[in-house]
């Protein structure tokens, strides 16, 4: 069975309401509070440990790890 690929839209669904700038830790906390599945949490853990000034910055980092 092929591994399901997480889309940027799916990732953003779990990050709704995040206040920016946001750290990787705050993104992970928000996703966990939103009920994110393990694959989303694993993806967020792979992001660089930096401040993200908005959703486009998160998506840029996400695109670079995939």
TAFENLIN-V483719 format. One record per backbone hydrogen bond with DSSP energy under -0.5 kcal/mol. CO is the residue of the C=O (numbers start at 0). NH is the residue of the N-H. If there is no record, write none. Layout:
((CO,NH) (CO,NH))
//
This chain:
((6,10) (7,11) (8,12) (9,13) (10,13) (11,14) (12,15) (14,17) (21,51) (22,26) (23,27) (24,28) (25,29) (26,30) (27,31) (28,32) (29,33) (30,35) (31,34) (36,39) (36,40) (37,41) (38,42) (39,43) (40,44) (41,45) (42,45) (43,46) (47,49) (49,23) (50,52) (51,20) (51,21) (53,56) (53,57) (54,58) (55,59) (56,60) (57,61) (58,62) (59,63) (60,64) (61,64) (61,65))
//
